[in-house]
C-alpha cells in the first residue's frame, strides 16, 4: 500500500523553473532590436553606394560603429537564445548537450568575427 498523494508523486517532475528567465531574456533582446534594427538600417543605408574610402571614414565615426556592434551582438544573442530553447525542447540526451555547446561556440565565434570585422573596418 502506498501512502503518497498525487501531489507528492508529481512534485519535482514539473517545470525546470527557468522559463521566466528565458522569457525575460527574449523580451529584453526583442525590445532592444525594435530600436536597434531601424537605427542599423538607417546608418547602413547612409553608407550604401559610397566609395570604399567614404565607407571606411563613415564607420570610423563612433555612432555608426556602436550601432552596428550593438545590433550584431544583440541579434546573435537573441537568435542563440531562441535556438537554445528549441534544442532544449526537442533534442534530448547527449546529442542535445553537444548541440547546445556547438550553438554556444558558434554564437560567440560569430560575435567575435563581427566585432573583429567592424574594428578592421573602423580602424
Buried (B, 14 or more C-beta within 10 A) or exposed (E): EEEEEEEEEEEEEEEEEEEEEBEEBBEEBEEBBEEBBEBBEEBBEEBEEEEEEEBBEBBEEEEBBEBBBBBBBBBBBBBBBBBBBEBBEEBEEEEBEEBBEEBEEEBEEBBEEBBEEBEEBBE
